[in-house]
Amino acid sequence: MTQEFVIGIAQKAILVTLKLAAPILGFALLTGIVVSLFQAMTQIQELTLALIPKIIAVVIALIIFGPWMLRSIVEFTTELFINLPHYVM
């Protein structure tokens, strides 16, 4: 196993991680912006008003993107295990 090979596997793992985290982080970011604008317009500075909508947005994102995320991680893991004998040599 060469150094380039290990770096390649690590790069693929990081890319899969970023691809899986992007929808959830995007939903949380958009919800945070909307709630912040609402708080600025109404001058309501309540911590739970900012936190609860973000949690709900993350749960909704997991419901929407969960099957795709599961499929992506299973594909990556399957590819890794199938090619494992080639990696060891």
Rosetta silent file (secondary structure, phi, psi, omega in degrees, C-alpha in Angstrom):
SEQUENCE: MTQEFVIGIAQKAILVTLKLAAPILGFALLTGIVVSLFQAMTQIQELTLALIPKIIAVVIALIIFGPWMLRSIVEFTTELFINLPHYVM
SCORE:     score description
SCORE:     0.000 S_00000001
   1 L     0.000  121.072 -177.408    0.000    0.000    0.000 S_00000001
   2 L   -90.482  167.642  179.947    1.593    3.232   -1.120 S_00000001
   3 H   -65.417  -39.707  179.474    1.320    6.647    0.409 S_00000001
   4 H   -63.443  -36.898 -179.489   -0.574    7.986   -2.624 S_00000001
   5 H   -65.470  -45.018  179.345   -3.077    5.173   -2.326 S_00000001
   6 H   -64.354  -40.862  178.084   -3.823    5.915    1.335 S_00000001
   7 H   -64.399  -37.735  177.480   -4.166    9.617    0.555 S_00000001
   8 H   -62.882  -43.279  177.648   -6.588    8.753   -2.260 S_00000001
   9 H   -64.140  -42.158  179.593   -8.797    6.716    0.075 S_00000001
  10 H   -63.865  -39.471  178.156   -8.720    9.527    2.642 S_00000001
  11 H   -63.484  -43.689  177.615   -9.703   12.068   -0.019 S_00000001
  12 H   -61.577  -41.353  179.758  -12.644    9.937   -1.118 S_00000001
  13 H   -64.208  -41.763  178.866  -13.762    9.560    2.501 S_00000001
  14 H   -66.399  -40.719  178.545  -13.574   13.309    3.096 S_00000001
  15 H   -64.269  -40.899  177.187  -15.508   14.035   -0.103 S_00000001
  16 H   -64.014  -41.051  178.773  -18.241   11.575    0.869 S_00000001
  17 H   -61.941  -45.169  178.775  -18.419   13.168    4.325 S_00000001
  18 H   -65.181  -40.218  179.197  -18.750   16.662    2.868 S_00000001
  19 H   -63.519  -37.662 -179.341  -21.347   15.481    0.352 S_00000001
  20 H   -75.886  -32.164 -177.528  -23.409   13.918    3.140 S_00000001
  21 H   -82.384  -22.951 -173.789  -23.131   16.902    5.488 S_00000001
  22 H   -58.466  -48.253 -178.711  -23.942   19.592    2.900 S_00000001
  23 H   -63.067  -39.401 -179.231  -27.750   19.247    2.779 S_00000001
  24 H   -67.574  -45.237  179.392  -28.116   19.227    6.556 S_00000001
  25 H   -65.396  -36.023  178.451  -25.785   22.186    7.024 S_00000001
  26 H   -64.098  -45.304  177.863  -27.540   24.046    4.199 S_00000001
  27 H   -61.393  -44.083 -179.472  -30.968   23.594    5.793 S_00000001
  28 H   -64.918  -39.415  179.679  -29.620   24.710    9.184 S_00000001
  29 H   -65.112  -47.885 -179.779  -27.899   27.737    7.627 S_00000001
  30 H   -63.278  -40.427  178.097  -30.982   28.901    5.736 S_00000001
  31 H   -64.983  -41.013  178.280  -33.170   28.432    8.795 S_00000001
  32 H   -62.407  -39.147  178.637  -30.686   30.362   10.934 S_00000001
  33 H   -66.202  -45.343  179.892  -30.673   33.265    8.485 S_00000001
  34 H   -62.208  -45.088 -179.762  -34.477   33.394    8.344 S_00000001
  35 H   -65.930  -39.338  178.781  -34.794   33.246   12.134 S_00000001
  36 H   -64.059  -41.175  176.486  -32.093   35.903   12.578 S_00000001
  37 H   -63.006  -43.063  177.726  -33.896   38.217   10.170 S_00000001
  38 H   -60.783  -43.953 -179.879  -37.154   37.624   12.034 S_00000001
  39 H   -65.800  -37.616  179.568  -35.467   38.354   15.362 S_00000001
  40 H   -68.356  -37.897 -179.193  -33.866   41.525   13.993 S_00000001
  41 H   -72.440  -36.869 -176.851  -37.174   42.788   12.602 S_00000001
  42 H   -97.194   -7.302 -177.239  -39.188   42.050   15.738 S_00000001
  43 L    57.404   32.091  173.892  -36.376   42.702   18.246 S_00000001
  44 L   -93.420  118.878 -179.012  -37.142   39.426   19.985 S_00000001
  45 L  -114.279   72.540 -179.619  -33.893   38.044   21.396 S_00000001
  46 L  -112.701  128.116 -176.707  -34.875   34.611   22.640 S_00000001
  47 H   -64.552  -41.897 -177.958  -32.364   31.756   22.405 S_00000001
  48 H   -66.855  -26.758  177.204  -34.977   29.031   22.006 S_00000001
  49 H   -65.291  -29.519  178.208  -36.521   30.930   19.100 S_00000001
  50 H   -86.515  -31.963 -173.109  -33.257   30.444   17.216 S_00000001
  51 H   -81.109  -46.389 -174.458  -32.548   26.897   18.355 S_00000001
  52 H   -61.756  -46.163  178.248  -35.857   25.062   17.915 S_00000001
  53 H   -61.963  -34.207  177.524  -36.385   25.945   14.211 S_00000001
  54 H   -65.989  -41.091  178.193  -32.841   24.806   13.409 S_00000001
  55 H   -63.296  -43.594  178.274  -33.445   21.461   15.095 S_00000001
  56 H   -62.889  -41.703  179.019  -36.685   21.040   13.180 S_00000001
  57 H   -63.021  -39.585  178.746  -34.930   21.965    9.908 S_00000001
  58 H   -66.575  -40.587  177.990  -32.199   19.387   10.537 S_00000001
  59 H   -64.106  -42.100  177.442  -34.785   16.684   11.265 S_00000001
  60 H   -63.367  -41.654  177.940  -36.661   17.583    8.068 S_00000001
  61 H   -62.921  -39.082  177.860  -33.404   17.482    6.097 S_00000001
  62 H   -66.190  -37.328  177.926  -32.637   14.041    7.527 S_00000001
  63 H   -66.963  -42.930 -178.049  -36.090   12.802    6.558 S_00000001
  64 H   -71.036  -49.299 -172.887  -35.769   14.174    3.020 S_00000001
  65 H   -97.240   -1.946 -177.304  -32.137   13.281    2.337 S_00000001
  66 H   -55.423  -50.075  179.544  -31.779   10.258    4.655 S_00000001
  67 H   -60.930  -40.748  178.081  -32.297    7.548    2.019 S_00000001
  68 H   -65.125  -40.894 -179.922  -29.859    9.232   -0.366 S_00000001
  69 H   -64.733  -43.437  178.828  -27.306    9.668    2.412 S_00000001
  70 H   -62.321  -43.788  178.500  -27.616    6.025    3.434 S_00000001
  71 H   -60.930  -42.144 -179.384  -27.251    4.886   -0.177 S_00000001
  72 H   -63.796  -45.401 -178.260  -24.137    7.043   -0.641 S_00000001
  73 H   -70.314  -33.976  177.128  -22.369    5.763    2.468 S_00000001
  74 H   -68.090  -40.608  177.593  -23.278    2.143    1.659 S_00000001
  75 H   -61.675  -44.209  179.416  -21.909    2.548   -1.889 S_00000001
  76 H   -62.841  -45.819 -178.650  -18.651    4.014   -0.557 S_00000001
  77 H   -66.589  -40.404  178.325  -18.264    1.266    2.040 S_00000001
  78 H   -62.850  -44.439  178.041  -19.134   -1.481   -0.449 S_00000001
  79 H   -61.201  -39.740  179.504  -16.585   -0.148   -2.928 S_00000001
  80 H   -64.763  -44.225 -179.047  -13.987   -0.011   -0.172 S_00000001
  81 H   -72.161  -35.769  178.500  -14.619   -3.606    0.948 S_00000001
  82 H   -65.362  -39.437 -177.959  -14.803   -4.995   -2.594 S_00000001
  83 L   -89.395    2.967 -178.202  -11.473   -3.431   -3.485 S_00000001
  84 H   -58.158  -42.706  177.568   -9.855   -4.287   -0.146 S_00000001
  85 H   -61.501  -31.405  178.039   -7.911   -7.305   -1.501 S_00000001
  86 H   -73.368  -28.507 -178.423   -6.424   -5.063   -4.198 S_00000001
  87 H   -72.619  -36.149 -173.773   -5.419   -2.501   -1.575 S_00000001
  88 H   -68.766  -35.487 -177.016   -3.442   -4.903    0.594 S_00000001
  89 L   -67.856    0.000    0.000   -1.103   -6.016   -2.154 S_00000001
